[in-house]
Amino acid sequence: MPAEDLIRELKGRGYAVQDALVIANGSQFVIVDPYPVELGQHAGKKIAIAFAMPGDYPFTPPGGIHVKPHLIPVGTRNVNPSPLGSEWQYWSRPIRDWRKERSASRLLSHVNRLMLDA
């Protein structure tokens, strides 16, 4: 199953990934908590990150990321409320060049790039 593949990849890289998928608004989410922010103004913080899983992962990448706690004001820079609840926010930023490398490594690189701009 696609979500379990991502969970296995992330755990293999040493991340604390919840074993159980979270279902919200009809979507399955893989949650990393804590996720240590490595870059940008929030470097050193431990946050939670969630990825909404498409049914055909890794062919289709997860959409933008869901972040807890809020790092950017909702309503600015394509940051919106998340179906995961009021503590979460959704960053609508698709992954570029997913076809070149469909992997957890590429997904984490995308998160790092987003954190540089946060």
N, CA and C atoms as a LAMMPS dump frame, in Angstrom:
ITEM: TIMESTEP
0
ITEM: NUMBER OF ATOMS
354
ITEM: BOX BOUNDS ff ff ff
-5.0000000000000000e+02 5.0000000000000000e+02
-5.0000000000000000e+02 5.0000000000000000e+02
-5.0000000000000000e+02 5.0000000000000000e+02
ITEM: ATOMS id mol type element x y z
1 1 1 N 0.849 -1.187 0
2 1 2 C 0 0 0
3 1 3 C 0.892 1.246 0
4 2 1 N 0.527 2.25 -0.774
5 2 2 C 1.386 3.424 -0.947
6 2 3 C 1.768 4.14 0.35
7 3 1 N 0.808 4.386 1.239
8 3 2 C 1.134 5.112 2.472
9 3 3 C 2.133 4.334 3.311
10 4 1 N 1.975 3.021 3.376
11 4 2 C 2.904 2.209 4.155
12 4 3 C 4.3 2.242 3.551
13 5 1 N 4.382 2.381 2.23
14 5 2 C 5.687 2.513 1.572
15 5 3 C 6.391 3.787 2.034
16 6 1 N 5.653 4.886 2.092
17 6 2 C 6.259 6.141 2.551
18 6 3 C 6.645 6.038 4.028
19 7 1 N 5.793 5.454 4.84
20 7 2 C 6.116 5.278 6.264
21 7 3 C 7.413 4.491 6.412
22 8 1 N 7.538 3.413 5.681
23 8 2 C 8.742 2.577 5.739
24 8 3 C 9.977 3.361 5.297
25 9 1 N 9.853 4.136 4.218
26 9 2 C 10.984 4.941 3.73
27 9 3 C 11.409 5.98 4.758
28 10 1 N 10.437 6.67 5.347
29 10 2 C 10.755 7.708 6.325
30 10 3 C 11.373 7.115 7.589
31 11 1 N 10.819 6.009 8.056
32 11 2 C 11.399 5.348 9.234
33 11 3 C 12.813 4.869 8.935
34 12 1 N 13.043 4.404 7.72
35 12 2 C 14.372 3.962 7.316
36 12 3 C 15.386 5.101 7.336
37 13 1 N 14.907 6.318 7.23
38 13 2 C 15.779 7.502 7.288
39 13 3 C 15.879 8.05 8.716
40 14 1 N 15.243 7.366 9.671
41 14 2 C 15.363 7.737 11.07
42 14 3 C 14.301 8.687 11.601
43 15 1 N 13.24 8.927 10.854
44 15 2 C 12.189 9.842 11.304
45 15 3 C 11.156 9.124 12.164
46 16 1 N 10.581 9.858 13.112
47 16 2 C 9.531 9.344 13.987
48 16 3 C 8.201 9.494 13.251
49 17 1 N 7.744 8.404 12.677
50 17 2 C 6.521 8.416 11.881
51 17 3 C 5.446 7.635 12.623
52 18 1 N 4.252 8.21 12.71
53 18 2 C 3.151 7.488 13.339
54 18 3 C 2.814 6.267 12.495
55 19 1 N 2.661 5.124 13.147
56 19 2 C 2.325 3.891 12.427
57 19 3 C 0.926 3.933 11.834
58 20 1 N -0.003 4.515 12.567
59 20 2 C -1.385 4.572 12.105
60 20 3 C -1.594 5.787 11.208
61 21 1 N -2.264 5.549 10.108
62 21 2 C -2.622 6.66 9.232
63 21 3 C -3.745 7.459 9.878
64 22 1 N -3.728 8.746 9.69
65 22 2 C -4.794 9.607 10.186
66 22 3 C -5.721 9.891 9.007
67 23 1 N -7.011 9.735 9.237
68 23 2 C -8 10.009 8.194
69 23 3 C -8.694 11.326 8.538
70 24 1 N -8.682 12.248 7.604
71 24 2 C -9.366 13.527 7.785
72 24 3 C -9.918 13.975 6.441
73 25 1 N -11.172 14.357 6.439
74 25 2 C -11.799 14.882 5.231
75 25 3 C -11.679 13.9 4.056
76 26 1 N -11.71 12.605 4.358
77 26 2 C -11.653 11.581 3.33
78 26 3 C -10.259 11.274 2.806
79 27 1 N -9.239 11.89 3.369
80 27 2 C -7.86 11.65 2.924
81 27 3 C -7.067 10.959 4.018
82 28 1 N -6.076 10.165 3.599
83 28 2 C -5.154 9.521 4.522
84 28 3 C -3.911 10.391 4.66
85 29 1 N -3.432 10.523 5.892
86 29 2 C -2.257 11.333 6.157
87 29 3 C -1.181 10.51 6.846
88 30 1 N 0.043 10.693 6.393
89 30 2 C 1.222 10.165 7.073
90 30 3 C 1.778 11.328 7.889
91 31 1 N 2.018 11.084 9.192
92 31 2 C 2.471 12.159 10.079
93 31 3 C 3.843 11.835 10.651
94 32 1 N 4.745 12.804 10.537
95 32 2 C 6.073 12.748 11.148
96 32 3 C 6.033 13.701 12.333
97 33 1 N 6.264 13.163 13.545
98 33 2 C 6.213 13.987 14.754
99 33 3 C 7.069 13.356 15.838
100 34 1 N 8.152 14.004 16.181
101 34 2 C 8.579 15.325 15.754
102 34 3 C 9.396 15.276 14.467
103 35 1 N 9.338 16.379 13.75
104 35 2 C 10.178 16.583 12.58
105 35 3 C 11.149 17.706 12.946
106 36 1 N 12.454 17.428 12.953
107 36 2 C 13.426 18.476 13.293
108 36 3 C 13.694 19.381 12.092
109 37 1 N 13.333 20.641 12.218
110 37 2 C 13.566 21.603 11.136
111 37 3 C 15.072 21.856 11.06
112 38 1 N 15.637 21.662 9.869
113 38 2 C 17.078 21.78 9.68
114 38 3 C 17.524 23.119 9.123
115 39 1 N 16.622 23.8 8.385
116 39 2 C 17.019 25.01 7.663
117 39 3 C 16.064 26.158 7.923
118 40 1 N 16.534 27.362 7.665
119 40 2 C 15.686 28.535 7.736
120 40 3 C 15.557 29.1 9.138
121 41 1 N 14.666 30.062 9.265
122 41 2 C 14.508 30.766 10.536
123 41 3 C 13.949 29.887 11.651
124 42 1 N 13.377 28.738 11.305
125 42 2 C 12.833 27.836 12.31
126 42 3 C 13.771 26.659 12.602
127 43 1 N 14.995 26.719 12.085
128 43 2 C 15.969 25.641 12.314
129 43 3 C 16.122 25.384 13.808
130 44 1 N 16.141 24.111 14.155
131 44 2 C 16.268 23.709 15.548
132 44 3 C 14.932 23.417 16.215
133 45 1 N 13.846 23.896 15.634
134 45 2 C 12.522 23.605 16.189
135 45 3 C 12.115 22.182 15.824
136 46 1 N 11.278 21.612 16.653
137 46 2 C 10.671 20.317 16.357
138 46 3 C 9.189 20.571 16.13
139 47 1 N 8.745 20.21 14.939
140 47 2 C 7.353 20.432 14.552
141 47 3 C 6.758 19.095 14.113
142 48 1 N 5.511 19.104 13.758
143 48 2 C 4.869 17.942 13.136
144 48 3 C 4.586 18.292 11.683
145 49 1 N 4.784 17.312 10.82
146 49 2 C 4.489 17.485 9.397
147 49 3 C 3.613 16.312 8.956
148 50 1 N 2.612 16.623 8.153
149 50 2 C 1.731 15.588 7.624
150 50 3 C 1.688 15.691 6.102
151 51 1 N 1.588 14.517 5.491
152 51 2 C 1.493 14.416 4.031
153 51 3 C 0.188 13.706 3.684
154 52 1 N -0.66 14.364 2.885
155 52 2 C -1.877 13.723 2.385
156 52 3 C -1.464 12.753 1.289
157 53 1 N -1.851 11.502 1.444
158 53 2 C -1.375 10.459 0.541
159 53 3 C -2.327 10.201 -0.618
160 54 1 N -1.845 10.4 -1.834
161 54 2 C -2.657 10.012 -2.991
162 54 3 C -2.68 8.479 -3.091
163 55 1 N -3.73 7.937 -3.626
164 55 2 C -3.866 6.484 -3.722
165 55 3 C -2.835 5.826 -4.605
166 56 1 N -2.232 6.588 -5.507
167 56 2 C -1.254 5.989 -6.421
168 56 3 C 0.184 6.427 -6.132
169 57 1 N 0.455 6.847 -4.87
170 57 2 C 1.847 7.155 -4.496
171 57 3 C 2.699 5.917 -4.756
172 58 1 N 3.863 6.04 -5.328
173 58 2 C 4.651 7.228 -5.6
174 58 3 C 4.456 7.829 -7.001
175 59 1 N 3.523 7.293 -7.791
176 59 2 C 3.315 7.879 -9.114
177 59 3 C 2.919 9.346 -8.978
178 60 1 N 1.976 9.618 -8.072
179 60 2 C 1.56 10.986 -7.784
180 60 3 C 2.124 11.371 -6.419
181 61 1 N 2.726 12.554 -6.299
182 61 2 C 3.292 12.947 -5.003
183 61 3 C 2.201 13.419 -4.04
184 62 1 N 2.52 13.454 -2.745
185 62 2 C 1.607 14.129 -1.831
186 62 3 C 1.469 15.586 -2.271
187 63 1 N 0.362 16.203 -1.906
188 63 2 C 0.182 17.629 -2.214
189 63 3 C 1.124 18.442 -1.348
190 64 1 N 0.74 19.646 -1.028
191 64 2 C 1.549 20.462 -0.125
192 64 3 C 1.635 19.814 1.246
193 65 1 N 2.355 20.447 2.152
194 65 2 C 2.538 19.87 3.476
195 65 3 C 1.565 20.493 4.48
196 66 1 N 1.269 19.737 5.522
197 66 2 C 0.481 20.21 6.647
198 66 3 C 1.455 20.328 7.811
199 67 1 N 1.411 21.459 8.519
200 67 2 C 2.409 21.775 9.538
201 67 3 C 1.717 22.118 10.856
202 68 1 N 2.305 21.639 11.952
203 68 2 C 1.846 21.99 13.302
204 68 3 C 3.071 22.232 14.152
205 69 1 N 3.179 23.345 14.833
206 69 2 C 2.254 24.469 14.956
207 69 3 C 2.339 25.393 13.745
208 70 1 N 1.537 26.42 13.755
209 70 2 C 1.558 27.405 12.678
210 70 3 C 2.911 28.105 12.654
211 71 1 N 3.495 28.189 11.462
212 71 2 C 4.771 28.889 11.294
213 71 3 C 4.629 30.15 10.456
214 72 1 N 3.576 30.218 9.652
215 72 2 C 3.29 31.358 8.781
216 72 3 C 1.824 31.726 9.014
217 73 1 N 1.467 32.996 9.021
218 73 2 C 0.062 33.345 9.223
219 73 3 C -0.844 32.728 8.143
220 74 1 N -1.926 32.097 8.58
221 74 2 C -2.909 31.55 7.645
222 74 3 C -3.472 32.694 6.822
223 75 1 N -3.654 32.442 5.533
224 75 2 C -4.174 33.47 4.64
225 75 3 C -3.088 34.217 3.892
226 76 1 N -1.823 33.927 4.214
227 76 2 C -0.718 34.551 3.501
228 76 3 C 0.101 33.468 2.822
229 77 1 N 0.717 33.809 1.708
230 77 2 C 1.667 32.934 1.005
231 77 3 C 1.134 31.512 0.789
232 78 1 N -0.119 31.413 0.374
233 78 2 C -0.758 30.128 0.086
234 78 3 C -0.799 29.19 1.29
235 79 1 N -0.959 29.753 2.473
236 79 2 C -1.12 28.966 3.694
237 79 3 C -2.593 29.03 4.091
238 80 1 N -3.184 27.857 4.288
239 80 2 C -4.613 27.749 4.524
240 80 3 C -4.902 26.86 5.728
241 81 1 N -6.151 26.851 6.201
242 81 2 C -6.521 25.913 7.254
243 81 3 C -6.342 24.471 6.761
244 82 1 N -6.078 23.575 7.677
245 82 2 C -5.886 22.162 7.357
246 82 3 C -7.071 21.343 7.842
247 83 1 N -7.431 20.296 7.109
248 83 2 C -8.499 19.415 7.588
249 83 3 C -8.092 18.623 8.837
250 84 1 N -6.824 18.708 9.224
251 84 2 C -6.362 17.996 10.418
252 84 3 C -6.73 18.719 11.714
253 85 1 N -7.236 19.932 11.617
254 85 2 C -7.667 20.663 12.806
255 85 3 C -7.03 22.034 12.899
256 86 1 N -7.492 22.807 13.87
257 86 2 C -7.075 24.207 13.982
258 86 3 C -5.611 24.381 14.364
259 87 1 N -4.982 23.366 14.955
260 87 2 C -3.561 23.473 15.297
261 87 3 C -2.667 23.353 14.065
262 88 1 N -3.229 22.821 12.987
263 88 2 C -2.485 22.559 11.761
264 88 3 C -2.733 23.651 10.738
265 89 1 N -1.8 23.78 9.789
266 89 2 C -2.005 24.64 8.634
267 89 3 C -1.492 23.902 7.395
268 90 1 N -2.124 24.205 6.276
269 90 2 C -1.772 23.575 5.003
270 90 3 C -1.005 24.574 4.15
271 91 1 N 0.173 24.145 3.698
272 91 2 C 0.992 24.967 2.81
273 91 3 C 0.804 24.439 1.389
274 92 1 N 0.113 25.184 0.568
275 92 2 C -0.168 24.767 -0.8
276 92 3 C 1.039 25.067 -1.689
277 93 1 N 1.963 24.127 -1.688
278 93 2 C 3.174 24.274 -2.497
279 93 3 C 3.522 22.906 -3.08
280 94 1 N 3.197 22.686 -4.349
281 94 2 C 3.456 21.381 -4.958
282 94 3 C 4.951 21.086 -5.116
283 95 1 N 5.247 19.815 -5.193
284 95 2 C 6.634 19.37 -5.36
285 95 3 C 7.026 19.487 -6.831
286 96 1 N 8.129 20.157 -7.077
287 96 2 C 8.631 20.309 -8.447
288 96 3 C 9.414 19.067 -8.865
289 97 1 N 9.374 18.76 -10.129
290 97 2 C 10.194 17.709 -10.734
291 97 3 C 10.042 16.347 -10.054
292 98 1 N 8.855 16.02 -9.6
293 98 2 C 8.607 14.741 -8.934
294 98 3 C 8.935 13.568 -9.854
295 99 1 N 8.693 13.728 -11.155
296 99 2 C 8.939 12.62 -12.088
297 99 3 C 10.398 12.203 -12.132
298 100 1 N 11.302 13.124 -11.808
299 100 2 C 12.737 12.8 -11.85
300 100 3 C 13.158 11.884 -10.709
301 101 1 N 12.498 12.027 -9.55
302 101 2 C 12.821 11.18 -8.401
303 101 3 C 11.594 11.087 -7.51
304 102 1 N 10.953 9.946 -7.539
305 102 2 C 9.732 9.72 -6.761
306 102 3 C 10.099 8.961 -5.492
307 103 1 N 10.467 9.712 -4.442
308 103 2 C 10.962 9.05 -3.237
309 103 3 C 10.765 9.921 -1.997
310 104 1 N 10.939 9.299 -0.841
311 104 2 C 10.906 10.05 0.425
312 104 3 C 12.029 11.077 0.451
313 105 1 N 13.161 10.741 -0.132
314 105 2 C 14.288 11.669 -0.177
315 105 3 C 13.882 12.953 -0.896
316 106 1 N 13.213 12.831 -2.015
317 106 2 C 12.756 14.006 -2.775
318 106 3 C 11.722 14.784 -1.974
319 107 1 N 10.842 14.09 -1.293
320 107 2 C 9.823 14.731 -0.475
321 107 3 C 10.466 15.536 0.653
322 108 1 N 11.47 14.971 1.305
323 108 2 C 12.159 15.669 2.393
324 108 3 C 12.955 16.864 1.873
325 109 1 N 13.509 16.743 0.696
326 109 2 C 14.208 17.867 0.071
327 109 3 C 13.231 19.024 -0.163
328 110 1 N 12.034 18.682 -0.584
329 110 2 C 10.983 19.681 -0.792
330 110 3 C 10.644 20.38 0.532
331 111 1 N 10.5 19.612 1.599
332 111 2 C 10.199 20.199 2.909
333 111 3 C 11.319 21.155 3.314
334 112 1 N 12.564 20.736 3.144
335 112 2 C 13.695 21.616 3.491
336 112 3 C 13.661 22.91 2.706
337 113 1 N 13.349 22.834 1.421
338 113 2 C 13.259 24.043 0.596
339 113 3 C 12.154 24.958 1.116
340 114 1 N 11.033 24.372 1.509
341 114 2 C 9.922 25.183 2.044
342 114 3 C 10.32 25.858 3.346
343 115 1 N 11.087 25.164 4.174
344 115 2 C 11.487 25.733 5.459
345 115 3 C 12.433 26.932 5.269
346 116 1 N 13.186 26.928 4.183
347 116 2 C 14.054 28.086 3.903
348 116 3 C 13.236 29.348 3.663
349 117 1 N 12.028 29.173 3.12
350 117 2 C 11.158 30.304 2.807
351 117 3 C 10.181 30.648 3.92
352 118 1 N 10.115 29.82 4.961
353 118 2 C 9.102 30.011 6.012
354 118 3 C 9.435 31.17 6.917
